[in-house]
């Protein structure tokens, strides 16, 4: 599984996927301009105008016949303090990590939408996400909260409604967690304001994404900006 940003494009020329048509630069869909899309045939892009932005666009794409096709999009919210490179992010910074990530599983307080294929875990009263840097279960779902994970350093998942009515785990700092880098980064339903570091979309969009996502097609998520050091074309 990939995690984090990958090497930038070596030149201004576009790196097309195998079989993709050589469209003029202005016509190539965003995934067709990316150095890496995760190796699957589904991709979610979360794009902000700058690293200071707290909103942008989430788009979900399908690779069909060698071409990336847009399947849907929605207005997105990012961290209250904007975006930052995932490899340099610090826990509690209020920033959304840029990079390319897998999507390990979905979860929610509500039942999975009909047609959901992603592994889906229901939230219960004793469901927590541990963010305690000293705990063995750092950046993991736990039921119940273990003794070495302080409640003040964990999210009681059922308390986040509507945000966690439906969500996808973003594989940031998940497979080999680095302490102090951050935990509990999800794609979830909008709350009232910008997020604490996650990406959020309206509830209807979140439900549509869950029905669209197919684990057999290895969906990934790329988070970045329209240009600059965290440009999505890097990933």
C-alpha positions in Angstrom: 0.0 0.0 0.0 1.3 3.5 -0.8 1.3 6.2 1.8 2.4 9.8 1.4 3.5 11.8 -1.5 5.7 10.3 -4.3 8.3 11.9 -6.5 7.4 15.0 -8.5 7.3 15.0 -12.3 10.7 15.4 -13.7 9.5 17.9 -16.4 6.5 19.9 -17.4 5.5 17.1 -19.8 2.5 15.0 -18.8 2.9 11.5 -17.6 0.0 9.6 -19.2 -1.3 6.3 -18.0 -0.9 3.3 -20.3 -3.4 3.4 -23.1 -4.5 7.0 -22.4 -5.1 9.2 -25.4 -2.5 12.0 -26.0 -4.9 14.9 -25.5 -3.8 18.5 -25.6 -2.6 19.6 -22.1 -5.8 21.6 -21.5 -8.0 18.6 -22.1 -6.3 16.0 -20.0 -8.3 15.1 -16.8 -6.4 15.7 -13.6 -5.6 12.0 -12.9 -4.0 11.8 -16.4 -1.6 14.5 -15.4 -0.5 12.8 -12.1 2.7 11.0 -11.7 1.0 8.3 -9.6 -2.7 7.5 -9.0 -2.1 4.4 -6.7 -2.2 1.7 -9.3 -5.9 1.1 -9.3 -8.8 2.1 -11.5 -10.6 4.4 -9.1 -9.3 7.7 -7.6 -10.6 10.4 -5.4 -8.9 13.8 -5.7 -9.2 16.5 -3.0 -8.0 19.8 -4.4 -7.5 23.2 -2.8 -6.4 26.4 -4.5 -3.6 27.0 -2.1 -2.2 25.5 1.1 -4.0 28.2 3.1 -7.4 27.2 1.7 -10.0 25.6 4.0 -12.3 24.5 1.1 -12.0 23.1 -2.4 -13.3 20.2 -4.5 -13.5 16.5 -4.0 -13.9 14.6 -7.3 -14.1 10.8 -7.8 -12.8 9.2 -11.0 -13.0 5.9 -12.9 -10.3 4.6 -15.3 -12.2 3.1 -18.2 -10.7 2.1 -21.6 -7.5 3.9 -20.6 -9.1 7.2 -19.9 -10.0 8.8 -16.6 -13.7 9.7 -16.4 -15.3 12.0 -13.7 -18.0 10.1 -11.8 -18.9 12.9 -9.4 -17.7 15.9 -7.5 -18.6 18.0 -4.4 -17.5 21.0 -2.5 -15.0 19.9 0.2 -13.7 21.3 3.4 -10.2 20.9 4.7 -8.4 21.6 7.9 -9.0 24.9 9.7 -5.3 25.8 9.2 -5.1 24.7 5.6 -3.0 21.9 4.1 0.6 20.7 4.7 2.8 18.0 3.3 1.9 14.8 5.0 5.5 13.9 5.7 6.0 17.1 7.7 2.6 17.3 9.4 2.4 17.6 13.2 -0.4 16.2 15.3 -2.9 18.8 16.5 -1.8 21.4 13.9 -5.3 21.6 12.3 -3.9 20.9 8.9 -4.9 18.4 6.3 -2.0 16.2 5.0 -1.3 16.3 1.3 -0.2 13.1 -0.5 -1.5 9.9 -2.0 -3.2 7.4 0.3 -5.1 4.2 0.2 -8.5 3.8 1.8 -8.4 0.9 4.3 -12.1 0.7 5.2 -15.3 2.6 5.7 -17.3 3.2 9.0 -20.2 5.0 10.3 -22.7 5.7 13.0 -25.5 5.0 10.5 -25.8 1.7 8.5 -23.8 1.5 5.2 -25.7 2.9 2.2 -27.3 0.1 0.1 -24.7 -1.1 -2.5 -21.6 -0.3 -0.4 -18.8 -2.7 -1.2 -16.0 -1.3 1.0 -15.6 -3.1 4.3 -17.9 -1.2 6.6 -17.6 -1.0 10.4 -20.5 0.3 12.5 -19.8 2.7 15.3 -21.0 1.6 18.8 -21.1 3.3 22.2 -17.7 1.8 23.0 -16.0 2.7 19.7 -13.0 5.0 20.0 -10.1 6.2 17.7 -6.9 6.3 19.8 -4.7 9.4 19.2 -2.6 9.0 22.3 1.1 9.0 21.2 2.0 6.8 24.1 -0.6 4.1 23.4 0.0 0.8 21.6 -3.2 1.4 19.7 -2.1 4.8 18.3 -4.0 5.7 15.2 -6.3 2.7 15.5 -10.0 2.0 16.1 -10.4 0.4 19.6 -13.4 -1.2 21.3 -13.4 -0.5 24.2 -10.9 2.2 25.0 -7.7 0.5 26.2 -6.2 1.4 29.6 -3.0 2.9 28.0 -5.0 5.3 25.7 -6.3 8.4 27.6 -9.8 9.4 26.7 -8.7 13.0 26.4 -6.3 11.8 23.6 -8.9 9.8 21.7 -12.1 10.4 19.7 -15.3 8.9 21.0 -16.6 8.1 17.5 -20.3 8.1 18.3 -20.1 11.6 19.6 -19.3 12.9 16.1 -22.7 13.0 14.5 -23.3 13.9 11.7 -19.6 14.0 10.8 -19.1 10.2 11.3 -22.5 9.2 10.1 -20.5 7.9 7.2 -16.7 8.0 6.7 -13.7 6.5 4.9 -10.4 6.0 6.7 -7.6 7.8 4.8 -4.4 5.8 5.0 -2.4 8.7 6.3 0.2 7.6 9.0 -1.8 4.4 9.3 0.2 1.4 8.1 3.4 2.3 9.9 2.4 5.1 12.3 4.9 7.8 13.2 4.2 9.2 16.6 3.3 12.9 16.7 2.5 13.0 13.0 -1.2 12.7 13.4 -4.1 10.2 13.7 -7.7 9.9 12.7 -7.6 11.4 9.3 -10.9 10.6 7.5 -13.1 11.5 4.5 -16.4 12.2 6.3 -19.6 14.2 6.3 -19.5 18.0 6.9 -19.8 19.4 10.3 -20.5 23.1 10.9 -17.1 24.4 10.1 -13.7 23.4 8.6 -12.2 20.2 9.9 -9.4 19.5 12.4 -7.3 17.9 9.5 -9.8 15.6 7.7 -11.5 16.2 4.4 -15.3 16.5 4.6 -18.1 16.7 2.0 -21.9 17.0 2.2 -23.7 13.9 3.4 -25.3 13.0 0.1 -21.8 13.1 -1.6 -20.4 10.9 1.1 -23.1 8.3 0.6 -22.5 8.4 -3.2 -18.8 7.9 -2.7 -19.4 4.9 -0.5 -21.7 3.3 -3.1 -19.2 4.1 -5.9 -16.0 2.8 -4.2 -15.1 -0.7 -5.1 -12.2 -2.3 -3.2 -11.6 -4.7 -6.1 -10.5 -1.6 -8.1 -8.0 -0.4 -5.5 -9.3 3.2 -4.9 -6.9 5.8 -3.6 -7.2 9.4 -2.5 -4.9 12.2 -3.6 -4.9 15.4 -1.5 -3.2 18.5 -2.8 -3.3 22.0 -4.3 -3.8 23.3 -7.8 -0.1 24.3 -8.0 3.1 24.8 -6.0 4.9 22.4 -3.7 1.8 20.3 -2.9 0.4 20.2 -6.5 -1.7 17.1 -7.1 0.3 16.4 -10.3 3.1 15.3 -8.1 1.3 12.3 -6.7 
